[in-house]
Amino acid sequence: MITKPLELESRLSPPPRDLDFVSWVNVGLIFLFFSLLGSRFVLAPGLLIGTGSEKFSLPKTGQPQYSRTASVVVSYRRDNVILFEGAIVNPTELKQRLAEYAKKNPGEVLLLIADKNVTLRAVSELSAMAQSVGFAYVQTANELPETESGQK
């Protein structure tokens, strides 16, 4: 063998007689993770169906469920900076434009994109205004401003 001419076997350390403490910690952590992942604390997505004497049935809805897409986008940058159709408008002018649009297209969905600098009160007032002029739904989305390094 290759170790005979160089007498490498004599320089090898003997194998350890017992397991190291760190290996027992690893075994314990692996057991802990498997027990946690198999427990009821992990959220299992899906449909909750009763067991036992109940019959198997899917939930019933009154109307077919479908996703509506937004037809109008309002971008809210700061409390007094509102972008609508490529122009900066004030809240009273926005209400007039939204009322005109809602009269032409009843039951539409408004997408409200709010920046981090906009207060919750301003967002709620604008969504209430949109529903009062005739929009069926108001979807809200929040944007995070980019940091100085260019990452979000």
Protein Blocks (a to p, Z undefined) as FASTA:
>chain_A
ZZlmnommmmpccddfbdcfklmmmmmmmmmmmmmmmmmkbccedddddehjbccddddd
fbdcdddddfbdcddfblmlcceehiacdfklmmmmmmmmmmmmghiacdddddfklcfk
lmmmmmmmmmmnopabdcddddddddfkopZZ
